[in-house]
Amino acid sequence: MINMDIIKISSKGQIVIPSRMRGDLKEGEELIIIKDDERIILKKIGKLTESIKEDLEFARRTEEAFQRIEAGEFISVDSDNLFEEMDKW
């Protein structure tokens, strides 16, 4: 299940994680923060596993893909030829 909420940043750059979202977080627990121009991701350090490497690689590849799209470096394929084009990858 995904929980969403709106929060504000204080003048000191602090945020409050809503109580309903911090049920398994404990005072003093460390989190890792990942930020780009549009997203901020918080992840518990105590739960870092191979999945964080996968998350970071996914974020890196997604950002590269967005940059290529913005630069016009993409192809357009109709649905009839999609799988043929994917086989080339």
Beta strands, then each sheet from edge to edge (+ up, - down):
strand 1: 31-35
strand 2: 40-44
sheet 1: 1+ 2-
end
